[in-house]
C-alpha cells in the first residue's frame, strides 16, 4: 500500500526537482514526482533499481510509493515543478520516495566527504559492487552516494559486517533515474559512466573475484526477482506500456550474461579505474 505524504519540508537540488516530504508512517522521503522535468519513467527506474539492489544486498535507502493528494498540494506552494520558464503544481497521485535515513533535524546527511573521512566509511567495498550493478543496468549517470553515521550492520551484509554494534560513516547509493538509459529504456556501452569520481576507491579491484558476491548474484538472478520489480511499479509511471516493460526486463535478464565483458571494458576504457587488475 502507498504511504501518504502529510507535510512538505524542503525542496532538494537536482534535475528531477525532488522534494523532502514527511509521510504518514513517520518517515521522511525524498520524493520524485510523475511530472518531473526528466520523465515519469525515471520513477519506474528508481523502483526497479531499489528492488534489484535489495536482492544484491547493496546499500540503498528504502524505496516507497508516496501518495500526494490535492489538499497537500494546495496547502504547500513549494510543491511545484519549474520547466520552460513556467511553474506548475506537482500532480496528485503516486510518486517515488527514497527514505531519508532518520530525522532531517537530527541526522546530518552528506553527498560529499573529503578523502580523509571517506577512507573511514565502513562499507566502501560496496562501491566496487555498484560498478557491476551500474554496468548491468546501463546507468548513464555518474555514481552518486550519500554518507551519514549509523550502525554498519544496517548497510552491509551480515557476513561482512564484523562487529554488529560498530558505528561510523556508511554509504548509501542513490539516484537511479538514469538506469536503463533513462527514459529510453535501452542499453548503451559507456565504460566511463556509472563510476564514482574518487578513483582510489577502486584500487582494491584486482580481478573478477573483487566483484563478488555481487557478480555471482547478478549472473544467477532469478526471473522472479525481475517480476517482483515490475509488480512494485505503478503502471502510470510508464504510461501502461506493458510491452515496453516486458522488453526492458527481458533485455536486462539476457544482459546479465555479458556482465564480465562489460566490467573488463570498464577497465580498458580511456581511463583505467582498476589499475591493480592485470
Helices and strands as residue ranges (DSSP letters): E 3-11, E 19-23, E 28-32, H 41-56, E 63-68, H 70-75, E 80-83, E 86-89, E 93-99, H 115-118, H 126-136, E 144-151, G 152-154, G 158-160, E 167-174, G 179-184, G 199-202, G 208-211, H 214-219, H 223-231, G 235-238, H 242-255, G 256-258, H 259-267
